[in-house]
């Protein structure tokens, strides 16, 4: 059926009305102009004028018509019925147009406010940090970035999440108490959408953090987001600095392939498994890791130090009073953690130091005398068979056991007890490649006191409480972990059994509840991933450092008895401890005083980067924190 003229006119009118507020205002202006021109033409052609007045010229007639369009009260002073009738028609048109204009402006303003509320406007920032995705890790990341940027001018964090903007803002306000001078801008959209990514201006961001969403297949979402960033047709020629969280090691290669040299991939499950495995064998190690990962206090820095060119790493160890040498980054980008003492510092190399700030890394080592008489004889621990008890289970359990297998002696055992149906059959083929471990698997409820009391807890060197992540909700999983932990601590106190326990929690707020049970319960939660994402977003090279210290090959952080280095009861400075460790091809970076192991105000006795000239008398149970190969 051929459309009629009326249909065509209505169609064009509908299209015009749908063009938005500006088009409607222009349309109303056009109608006003037409009305005024018609009235002006009538007055001019028919020589209509107010009573007892001269005929109006075209310009004067146009002006009189315009005034009555804008102000309906002007008609009250008109004289002569012919002139009144024309001006009355103009005034009616003006009233209609002005009313329509007010309605259009009101509607446009409401539409704009609604758009702003939804977070759809483009962010005009530069040098900001972009967070893509929304999860509980956001709160820790914001807190740490605020601390890191506290000495920066007008720092900004921009978040793109697939939930409502107002909801994000309220959640941040509720969970982040102090953002210092940092502004947080939220935008609502899909991180996998190139159009939505443009809102957060990634081209001018100093770093981009891609979070794994709380979905069934989070890695696919992360990979698609990285693909959207790096393959946008409008992207900048400058390289991005992207840090992405991947859960499954099988997907890490794909993510790296997509991001190439613009991305640092953080394997969350792998890292938590490695830290858990290391911490269960060294009580207090998680405290050391957390101390290094947070921006408050001392942290890791890279610094050019041309004054040290030509010196050895062993000589450079003593060049700092209040910074601790951690390693070197060679001119070609190679990272060396705890290199040998005779490693030469060459032109273009940078030192890796633990220091309070980047401007506190100064060659201010004081004159000192090494007290060799305080050195203790080196004690070489013979390898021992270790027994580990794992209570609870999730997919990280297998990775933890494989990590432990690299540290223990042949004949060691791991006993797994979890309240998961058919767990023995599920894990039947998981551990066929283990070299040093025998695996025992039992199904039972670890929250029952009787079950725990019948385990023979004194036979185990280490106890790991794994959450039921993937089997229960985070709250339910943490509740089971806390109940088990409370039972174990009560059994420990009543039976006078010293237990080494590492507990995994999913929600960081539950950490405070867990610490009430006992300061020895070193909690390894996914807060670690948030801290690592933040650290690497601020300094890309830290990815290699953390990768090295989490790897069983090469140097790692160890907490060793003070008697391996100096005699207890003898006053020494840290220069002496440093030299004793150096002679063992180790780098001392701190100590732990066991008298404060239950004192949270003193960080449970952990002291990283102490002033080297300060005198201290160690007790027999105290520990030295070192970088060592074993």
N, C-alpha and C positions, 0 to 999 in steps of 0.2 A: 504494500500500500504506500502510495506516494505521500510524503508528509505535507501537510498544509502550511500556508504561510504562518498561521498561528502557532503550529507545532514548532516550526523553525525558530520563530521569535522567542517562544517559551524556552526552547533548548539553549539558545544563545544567552538568554537571561539567567538560566540556571547555572550555566558555565561561568558566567561573570560573577554571580553571587558566591560561587565556591572558591573564588581566588583569594579570599581572605580579607582582613581588615583594611589594608592599604588600598586594595582595589575598590572596596565599598566606599571609602572616604573620597577617592578620586571620582567615583560615580556620582556621589552626592554633590560634590563640587561642580561636576558637569551639569547636573540637573539645575542647580542653583544658577549657574551662568546662563543657561537657556532661558529660565524664567525671567531673569533680570534683563536679558537682551530683548525678549519678546515685549516686556513692559516698556522698555526704553524705546523700542520701535513704535509701539502704539502711541506713546506720549508724543514722540517726535513727528510722526506722520500726520496724526490727527490734531496736532497743536493743542494738546490737553495740558492745562496748567492749573495751579491752585487759583482760587478766586482772587480777582483784583491783582493778579501777578502777570508778569511778562511770560511769553512762551519760553519753555525750557529748551536749551540746546541739548545735543546728544550726550555730552559728557555729564552735564548737570542732571539730566534725566536718569542716566546710568547710576550716578551717585545716590540720588534720592531712592531709587529702586533697591540698591544694595543696602542702604541703611534700614529700610523697612523689612528686608529679608533677615537681617541680623537682629533687629530690635522691634518687636511687635508693638511696643508702646508709642513709637514714632507716629503712627497713623492718627492718634488722637488730635494732633494739631493740624491735620489737613483741612483745607477749605475747598469747596466746590465738589459737587457730586460726581462728576465725570472723573476727576482726579482721584477722589476717594475710592471709587469702584475699582480703578486700576490698581491703586496701592493696596486695597483690601485683598485683592487676588494675590498680589505679590506677598503680602504679609502671611496669608494662609499657606502659601507654598513654603515660605521661610520657616513657619512653625513646624510644618511637616518635616522639612529637611533637618532642622535643628534637633527635633526629637529623635529622628532616625540616626543622626550623627552621634548623639549622646548614647543611644542604644548600641551602635556599632563600636564606639570607643570602650564602653563598659564591657561588651562581649569580648573585644580584642584584649583588654587588660586582664580579664578573667582567664582567657585562653593562655596568655603569656605567663601568668602566675601559676597556672596548672602545669604548663610546660616546665617552668623552673622547679616546681615542686617535684616533678617526675625526674628531674636531673637530666635534661636532654640538651642543654646548651653547651657550647664549645668552651673548653678551658683555655684561657690565654695565660699560660705560665711557661717559664723556662727554668732549667736547672732543678726541676722537681723530681720527686720519686713517684713512679706510677705503680700501683698495686692492682693487678688484674685478677678478679675472682674474689669470692667472699667466703671466709671460714673463721673459726675461732682463733686462728693464728694471727688474724689482723690486729687484735688488741696488743699483743706482745710486740709485733713489728712496729706499730705506731709509737708505743712507749719507748722502744729502743731508738728509733729514728729521731724522736723528739730529743732524747738525751744526746745522741750523736751530733745533732744539728743545733744544739743550744748556743753555740758560739758563732753560728752563721746568721747572716742577715736575711730576714723574711723567708725562712724555709717553708716548703709546701709539700704536702703529700696528696696525691690525687688517686682516688679509688674508683674503679669501674666494676660494679657488681650487678648480678642479675636479680637483685631484690630492690624494693622501693627505696628511693633516696632518703626520705624522712626516717624510714626504719633503720637504715644504716647510721645516720647521724645520731639518732637516739641511742642506739646500741653502743656507739663509740663513746658518747657522753657518759653513759652508765658504767662502762668497763675501763675507760682510760681516765685516770684521775688527774694527771698532770701532763699537758701537752706542751708546756713551756711556751716558747715563742713560735711553735710550729702550727701552721694552718692546715686543716684537713678539708679537702673538697671532694664531695661524693657525686658520682654520676651513675645513673641507672641504665644498664644496657648489657648486651652479651659480649664478653671478651673475645668470642670467636668471630664476631662480625666486624668487618673492616670499616663499615660506616660508623659503628658505635665506638671503635677504637680511635677514630679521628677526634672524638669529643675530648679525650684526655691528652691530646697533643704529644704522642710518644716520641716524635722526632726531636723535640727539644728537651726531653727528660734526661736526667743524668743516669738513671737506672730504672729498670722495669722488673718488678717481682711478679712472677706468675704462680698463683697458688692453686693447689689441687682442690677441686670442689668436693663437697660431701655427696658424691654420687657413686653409683655402682662401678662405673669405669672412669675414674677421674683422670687417668693418664691420657686417654683419647682427647679429652677436653683441653688438657694442657698442651698437647702436641698441636691441635688445631689452632689454639690461641697463638702459639709461637709462629705457626705457619702464616696466620693472618698478619702478624706484626712484620715479619721479615719479607713477605711477598706482596705487600701492599703496593699498588702501582704509584701511589703518591708518596712513598717513603723517602726519607732523606738519604743523601749519599753517605752521610756519616754513619759509622758502625754503631749499632745498639749495644748496650750493656744489659743483658737479660739474665736473670737468675730464675730458674724454673724448678719446681718441686715435682719429682716423679716417684711413684710408689713402687712399681715393679721394675726390677733390673732389666727385664727383657725389653722394656720400652725406652730405656735410656739411650740406646744407640740410635733409634729412630729420631728421638728428640734432638740429639746432638747433630744428626745428619741434617735436620731441618734448620736448626739455628746456626750451624757451622761454628765459626770462631766468634760469633756474637753472643753465645750463650754459655752459661755455667749450669750444669745439671746437678741437682742435689737429690740423691737417692735416699728418701726419708726412711724407708723401712731398713735399708742396708745400714745407714748411719746409726739409727737407734739400736739395731742389733749389735753393732760393733761396740758402741759405748756400754751397752748392758753387759756384754761378754767381758769387756775389760774391767768394768766397775765391780762386777761380782767377785773378781779375784783380788781387787785392791780397794779396800774400804776407804771411802773418802774421795775417790777419783772423780766422781760426778761433780763434787763441789769445785774441784780444780777446773774442770771443763766449763762449768757455768761461770766461774770467775773470769775465765779468758773470753767467754762469748758475750758477756754483757758489756755495754758501753760505759756503765758507771764504774769508776775505779780504773785499774790498770787493764790495758788491752794490747793487742798486737799491732805493730806499725812497721811499715817499710820506710827506710830512710837512707838516702845517699850519704856516705861518710867518707869523702875523699881523703881526709886526714889519716884514715886507716889503710890506705892503699900501700901495698908492700908488706904489711904486717900479716901475721898468721891469725887464724881464728882463736887459737889458744891465748895469744897476746891480747886480742881485742876483748876477751871475756872480762878483763880487769880494767878496761878503759872507762867503765861507767860506774857511778856511785849509786844512782837511783833508777837505773834501767837494767833490764836483764836480757843479755844476748840470747836469741833463740835459734838463729840460723842465718843463712845468707841467700840472697837471690842474685844469681850470677847475671852478667851482662846479657847473656843469651836467653834469659827468662827461666833458667833451671833453678828450682828451689832445693836448697840443701838444709835439712833440719839436723842439728847436732853434727855438723861435719867434723872430721878428725882435726885435732889441734894444729896440725901442720898445714891445713888448707890455707892457701894464700888468698888474701883479699886483693882483687885486681881492679884496674880502672873500669868504672861502669857498674861495679857490683853495688848492691844495696844490703844494708844490715836489716835483719828482722829482729825487732826488739819488743819486749814487754815494757810498757811505760805508761805513765799517767796520761800523757798527751803527746802529740807529735812534736810539740815545741819543748818538751822536757827531755828529749833524747840528746843529751850533751855529753861530750867527752870530759866528764868531771870526776873520773876515778881518783880516789885519795891515796896518798902514800900509805903503804901498809906493809906489815911484816907477817909472812905466812908462819903460823905456829905449827911446825911439823911435828912437834912433840905431842900435839893433840890428835894427830891422825890415829885412827884405829886400824888394826890389821884387817885386810880385805877378807870378807867372809863370802865364800862361794856356796850358795845353797844348792844342794844336790836335788835333781828332779824328783818330784814326789807324785805318787798316784793321787788324783783328786776325785772327790765325789761331789756331784752337784745335784741339787734337788730343784726341779721346776714345778711350781704349783700354778695351774691355769695354763691356757694355751691360745695362741693365735698364729697367723702365718709367719710372724717374725721368729717364732720359736725355733724353727728349723735352721734359720740363718744364724741365730745365736749359738746353737750347738755346733754348727760348722765353724764359726769363729773360734769358739772355745777349743775345738779340736786342734787348732794351730798352736795353742799355748801349752797344752797339758802333756803329760807323759803317757806312754802306752799302758793300757790296763785301767785307765780312768773310767769312771761311770757317770752316766746321767740318768736320773730317775724322773720320769714325767708323770704327774698325777693331775688329771683334769676332769671336770664334769661335762664331758662331751661324749655323746653316744657313739660307740664303735670307734673310738679314737685309736685303739691299738691297730685295727685294720687300716684306718686312714693313713697311719704313719709307717706302715709295714715296709714300704720301699723308699722311705725318705732318707735313710741314713746308711745305705749300703756302701757309700764311698768314704765313710769315716775311717781314719787311720788309727786313732788312739782311744776311742771311746766305745764302751758297751752301753747300749740303750735299753732301759726298762720302762715300759709304758703301762699305766694302770688307770682305770676309770673310777673316779670317786669324787665326792663333794668336798672340796678343800675348805669350805666354810664351817664344817662340822668339827668341833673340838676333839671328839673321840678319834676321828681319822688322823688328825695332826699328831695327837699324843702317841699313836701307835706306829708312827713312821720311824722312830729311832733317830731323832733329829741330831743327836750327838755324833752320828756317823758321817754327817755331811760337812764338807768344807765351806760350801757356798749354797745359798738359797735364793732362787729367783722367783718373784711373784709376777707372772705375766697376766695381763688383762685379757678378758674374753672379747677382744675387739673382733668385730665381724660376726660374733655369735650373739652378743647382747648389745643393747644401746650403751653409749658411753657412760651414762649415769649408773646404769645397772652393773656394768663391768667394773667400774671404779668402786662401787659399793661392795662387791664380792671381794675385791682386792683388799680394801680397808678392813673388812671383817676378818679375813685371813691374817692380815698383818697384826691386828689387835690380839688375836688368839696366840700368834707366835711370840709376841712380846710378853704376853702374860705368862706363857709357858717358860720363856727364857728367864724371867725374873723369879718365878716360883721354884724353878729347877736349878737356878744359878748356872745356866748354859749360855755361853757367849756365841751369838749367832751373827753371821755376816749375811745381811739381807739386802737385796736390790729389788725395788718395787716399781713396776711400770704403771703409770696412770695416764688416762686419756684427757682428763680435764685438769687444767693447771690449778684451778681454785681448790681442788682436793689435795694439792700438795701440802698446804698449810695444815689440813686435818691429819694427814699422814705423819707430818713431822712432830705432832703432839705425842705420838706413840713413843718415839725415841729418836734422838738425833742421828743414830747409826743407820736409820732407814733411808738410804740414799735413793731418792726418787728420780728415775729417768723418764721424763714425760716428753710429749711432742712439742713442749716449749723449746726444746733444744733445736728443733727444725726451724722454728720462728727466729730464734737467735742467729742461727747460721745463715738463713736467708738474708737477714738484715746485715750481718757482718760482710757477707760477700757482695751485697748490693752496694755497700759503701767502698769496698776495696776488692776488686776482682781477683787479685793475686792470692787472697786468703783462701780461695778454693783449693789451691795446691797444698797450702800449709795444712789445712784441716784434713785433706785427703791423706796426706803423709802420716799424720799422727794417729789417725784411726786405722791405719793399715798395719797388720802384724809384721810385714816386711819393713825393715828399716827402723828408724828411731821412733819411739812412742813416749808418752808420759808415764812415769812410774812413781809410786810412793814407796820408798824403801826405808828400812830401819836406819836411824841416825848412827847406830854402831857400825854401819858399813863405811862410815866416812870419818867421824870424829868421836872422841871419847865422851860419854855423858858425864856431867858434873864438872866439866872443864870450861872456863870462859873462853869463847872464841868469837871472831867476827865472821861475816859471811864470805869474805875473801878467802879465808882458810877452808871453809866448806867447799867453795868453788874450785879451789886448787885440788883438794882431795878427790872431788868428782872428776875433774879434768884428767887426772892421772889414771882414771878408770875408763877414759874415753866417753865420759858422760858430762852433761851440762846441768848444773844445779840452778833451778829457777825459783825455789821457795822451800818452805818447810811446813810441818803441821805439829802443833803443840797439843799433845793428847790430854793435857789437863783442861783444855777448853773444848774438848770434843762434843760437849753437850751445850755449849754456849753459842746461841745463834748470833748474839751481838758481836762476837769475835769470829764470826764465820766458821764456827766449829773448829777453831784452831788453825785454819788454813791461812797461810800468808804467802802470797805470790809477790815476787819482786821486792824483797826486803832491802832496806838500805844496807849496803855491804859493810860499812864501817861500824855499825852498831853492834855492841857486844851482847852475847846471849849465852846462857848456860842451858844446854839441852838435858832432858831427862832420858832415862833408858828406853822408854816406850815411844819417844818422839820419832817423827819421820822426816826424811828429806825428799823433796819433790824434784825429780830429775828427768832429763831427756836421755834415753838410753836405748840400745838395741835389744836388750833383754833384762 
